[in-house]
């Protein structure tokens, strides 16, 4: 039980007396003799029964009146009964007013239902009238309650009976009346409770409290308590108090659920009135100094009676207002305020202070807990609550209660800037409090990188490994921090195992490998981890850490690289690869990993040999590097048998056509790999290089052999060989003879040049070239004889042709051909004859001749001659252009060399030229003369 004396008192309401606007500030006067009142739908309902008190009013007063007071204090009235009105009930959701009164003398109460929205002769429409007598027994009505859905109305009587009207209470034909409760103790309070589809009726008497369940046909009854209450000392709370039934006894105030009694509050004093309005409990208590009242139904009080009105906030456990009043009739709530009606015709208003004002009053008294509860009950927004928590935290911090202060600051997270709190506890060196705040900040996912760093530093300074592990080992859904920042801080603090766990759990592969390899030096584990990564990440990390791993774990690193560059698949159970990823071949560029093997040639060679075996189409760099490695092994090998094997491996690689010629040649030359050099020279058709190679090594037999093998492709080899042997002072007669023999057979050199070449050799005698010279002179003599014979023949043919031409010019030509030279058929007229002696049918000539002026048979030979003549004319035209270019150039020899290269000076001899005619040779002479003149001029 909550003791009344322990509840703090506040003045959260402002009291004012209602003034009459039309009476120049005088107090507003209520109609006299008010017996009952209620409020709702924008007005206050007043009813009177005491005619004797109406004499003082200036208005004409009639018995049985109901008054409606508007917000502008305008009174309207209508006569509801002929004698008196005892009870009124205004529904809050409908403009329906239910009243109980009498139209005639005696105990004969009538119930009337009024529709205030409809009018009948200027008065509200009375929709229903029925007597309120239980079982035809005359008794007084003690209380009245109507359900807001208009389907239930309960009337309590002084004889302990309760009459329930079920159905549409506004119509006779749609409702049914029955006696729900019978007893001996007067009924003092009735309240309907509606939760979802379940309807209950609470019944309070002077001695007991009952609850009826109206949603069940049998209307089961449950006795809740053996303590009752006085008239008007019960009420129904709103949903904030779970719609409990409130019974105000003299010793305590009890709250009831439909099935049991709830909490109670020890509010002493004789209760006159109990109401529940907008979350507050209103209790009107008789002043203990006043004489006690007697009688259940007495509503009158002595003029000197003092009453104490107290307003309780049951949720927050404080008294919101308390003040004495004289003869209170009732307390009603309307227009956002509470109105207190007294029997002397006065009306007071209690206006609730706004929430901020109430909070400031609590702040001044440092009642922060109560302020928080009040703010929550008033549904203050989160910003307002956060400000209260901040002030409360500041208050506790100044008092030295750091633990309590940090709990309040935690409640401000999301509204208050974290740096405000952090600075306080950094200054105070309250690391454990700061840790609690930072933990809460992370739980709400509002921490940034600096907060994570600070929290982890707090853990490490406190050496709280359990909290640290709990923080980093939270589940994926509970991670409220920047994982990368956490890893950095843990690494810097030396908590490598924690950092590794965090990196592996959250798949920060780079950080995991950095810690394992750089801090823990756990190279085997780092290599295993890389082998479990997806292809792209495994490739990038091998490029980054490959050299380190190769240095410490060469074999394992080589194996991983072999897989990475052929057909990589992540290993281990942790490799979560889909079927699509497994079907896709992931292969890295092996050439990019060659630098990793800088100090591991043996592993590099194994890696490269594996690559060309698995993928013969590997990159060029793979083959070049492997060739270099094989040549190095060959060069350093001392075992002859093993050296032959290595030589074969290197040559096989050269013959595979996968190496770059220039690089391979340089490598072979660097390692003095003779077989490779000669193979590459031959492959590149560098025959002179082959011969020079043998010359440098003074391999005379190899020189001659090279000339024999490649002399057909390059005839200069024999000339170079002759010059080489000619320069040797050794006895090379055998080789010289063999070379001269081949030169003689193929006529490769002029004899004079041969003699001049051998003249430099002191060991070469005339006997060496004797046979060569004799053979050469014999062939020259034979050639001269052949040339003279041809000259004689050409002269005879020329003379014959000139005789024919002369004959054609001076004598008539007789055509005696009998057959056509085209079809070989006998000639028939018309026919065509040519001076050359060919005859044709006209139709044959027209069919085969390209021109009417040329013989079809002689045309091909004539065209050859004409082409030669045209070429001669072109060269004649070229003479001027050549002269101009020669004069303009600074280097005349380069111009002449260019024209020689294009064949301009090649002599063209026409057999038709007459003796003494100007030939193309004259052009050469002119060009040579111009060249000499031009050269001398430049010099």
Secondary structure, 3 states (H helix, E strand, C coil): CEEHHHCEECCCEEEEECECCCCCCCECCCCCCEEEEEEECCEEEEEECCHHHHCCCCCCCCCCEEEEECCCCCEEEEECCCCEEEEEEECCCCCEEEEEEECCCCCCCEEEEEEEEEEECCEEEEEEEEECCHHHCCCCEEEEEECCCCCEEEEEECCCCEEEEEECCCCCCCEEEEEEECCCCCEEEEEEEEECCEEEEEEEECCCEEEEECCCCCCCEEEEECCCCCCCCEEECCHHHCCCEEEECCCCEEEECCCCEEEEEECCCCEEEEEEECCEEEEEEECCCCCCCCCCCCCCCCCCCEEEEEEEECCCCEEEEEEEEECEEEEEEECCEEEEEECCCCEEEEEECCHHHHHHHHHHCCCHHHHHHHHHHCCCCHHHHHHHHHHHHHHHHHHCCHHHHHHHHHCCECCECHHHHHHHHHHCCCHHHHHHHHHHHHHCCCCCHHHHHHHHHHHHHHCCHHHHHHHHCCCHHHCCCCHHHHHHHHHHHCCHHHHHHHHHHCCCHHHHHHHHHHHCCCHHHHHHHHHCCCHHHHHHHHHHHHHHHHHHCHHHHHHHHHHHCCCECCCCCCCCCCHHHHHCCECCCHHHHHHHHCCCHHHHHHHHHHHHHHCCCCCHHHHHHHHHHHHHHHHHCCCHHHHHHHHHHHHHHHHCCCCCHHHHHHHHHHCCCHHHHHHHHHHCCCHHHHHHHHHHCCCHHHHHHHHHHHCCCCCHHHHHHHHHHHHCCCCCHHHHHHHHHHHHHHCCCCHHHHHHHHCCCCCCCHHHHHHHHHHHHHHHHHHHHHHHHHHHHHHHHHHHHHHHHHHHHHCCCCCCCCECCCCCCECCCCEEECCCCCEEEHHHHHHHCCCCCCCCCCHHHHHHHHHHHHHHHHHHHHHHHHHHHHHHCCCHHHHHHHHHHCCCCCCCCCCCCCCCCCCHHHHHHHHHHHHHHHHHHHC
